[in-house]
Amino acid sequence: MATSSRLILFSTLVSLISFYLSSTLGDQNTLQTYIIHVSLPTSEVNLESYYRSFLPVEDDLTPSSQLIHSYHYVISGFAARLTHDELQEMEKTAGFITTKPQKMLALHTTHTSNFLGLQQNGGVWQESNYGRSVIIRLLDSGITSDHPSFHDNNMPPLPAKWKGKCEFTGSVTCNNKLIGARNLLGSGSSDPPFDYTGHGTHTSSMAAGNFVDRANIFGNANGSLAGIAPFAHIAMYKVCTEGGCEEADMVAAIEVAIHDGVDVISGSIGGFHRSFHGDYITVGSFATMRNGIIVVTFA
Ligand SMILES: *[C@@H]1O[C@H](CO)[C@@H](O)[C@H](O)[C@H]1NC(C)=O
C-alpha cells in the first residue's frame, strides 16, 4: 500500500514537472506529426480531400502544415504535421474525434526458430512446405535486394492475388522471392527502399531467406543457411531509418499491406508501452486480423 501510494505520488510529480516544462518551454510553433481520428460523413466522399478539409488554410504566419498519410482500413483518419495551435483549431472542427502525437518506435529482434522448436529433417517445418506460396510483408528499414538470401531458384511464381509494387529498378530489382518493395517514409528520402541499417535485410532473411549453400563467416559455421519459411515470398515496406520508425508510416504500411493482399505481416518494431487503444501496433494488428491477415511480432 505504502509503495503504491509513493509510486502514485512520484508519477504525479513527474507529470506536474513535465506539464510545467512543456507549458513554459514548449514551442507552440514546432511542427509535430499527429495521428488524427475523424468521423466519416454519411455520403460518399473523396477521402483525401475530406481529410485535407481539416487542415488549416495556409497563410504566411504559420509554418506550412501538411497531410502525410490518408488512412482507410486501420482508422478513419490521417497523419499530418501540425503546430500545437493548428491542432487546437482543428479540434473545434465538426467530425474531429481524437488525436495523439505519434511516437518514434525502435527496431527489435528475437530467436524464433529455437522458440518454435523447428527440426531439420521432418516435423512441422517440412509438413508446412517451408512456407511455399505464402506472402510475408515486412515493416522494416528496407532491404538489400541483391543479398544472396533473396535469390529465387525453386521459388513458385508470383501468386495471382498479389497487387503490390516494386520500387527497385535496374539490376537489383524484384524477383519471385522478393516480390515487392516500397518506401513508405512520410518524411525524408523517396529513394527506392534500400536498407542502410541492415535490420530489414536481417529480419527478411530470418523470416523467408532462400537456401544458401556454403554460408560462412571467415570459414566458421560453414553450411546451408535458410530462413524460417524459405519458400515464402517477401515484400518489404520501408518505414524505418537509422533514426527509428515513425508510427504514422507504420500505420500507412499496414494500410497498403491490407490492400496488396498479403498473408502475414511481420514487424520487429516497438519500444514503449501504451494502452491497447492508444498503441497503433495493436490498433493496426486488429484491423489486419479483421482482414484475414496474421500479424507476427517479436516478444
Ligand atoms: C565450406 O564447405 C564446402 C563443402 O561443403 C567447401 O567446399 C568450402 O570450401 C567451405 N568453405 C570454407 C570457406 O571453408
The ligand as an SDF file (V2000), in Angstrom:
LIG
                    3D

 14 14  0  0  0  0  0  0  0  0999 V2000
   32.5610  -24.8370  -46.9930 C   0  0  0  0  0  0  0  0  0  0  0  0
   32.2630  -26.2080  -47.2010 O   0  0  0  0  0  0  0  0  0  0  0  0
   32.3610  -26.6370  -48.5440 C   0  0  0  0  0  0  0  0  0  0  0  0
   31.9990  -28.1020  -48.6260 C   0  0  0  0  0  0  0  0  0  0  0  0
   30.7730  -28.3650  -48.0330 O   0  0  0  0  0  0  0  0  0  0  0  0
   33.7420  -26.3980  -49.1130 C   0  0  0  0  0  0  0  0  0  0  0  0
   33.7660  -26.7360  -50.4810 O   0  0  0  0  0  0  0  0  0  0  0  0
   34.1090  -24.9260  -48.9370 C   0  0  0  0  0  0  0  0  0  0  0  0
   35.4440  -24.7230  -49.3370 O   0  0  0  0  0  0  0  0  0  0  0  0
   33.9580  -24.4960  -47.4880 C   0  0  0  0  0  0  0  0  0  0  0  0
   34.1960  -23.0660  -47.3930 N   0  0  0  0  0  0  0  0  0  0  0  0
   35.0140  -22.5310  -46.4590 C   0  0  0  0  0  0  0  0  0  0  0  0
   35.2360  -21.0580  -46.5460 C   0  0  0  0  0  0  0  0  0  0  0  0
   35.5500  -23.1810  -45.5960 O   0  0  0  0  0  0  0  0  0  0  0  0
  1  2  1  0
  1 10  1  0
  2  3  1  0
  3  4  1  0
  3  6  1  0
  4  5  1  0
  6  7  1  0
  6  8  1  0
  8  9  1  0
  8 10  1  0
 10 11  1  0
 11 12  1  0
 12 13  1  0
 12 14  2  0
M  END
$$$$
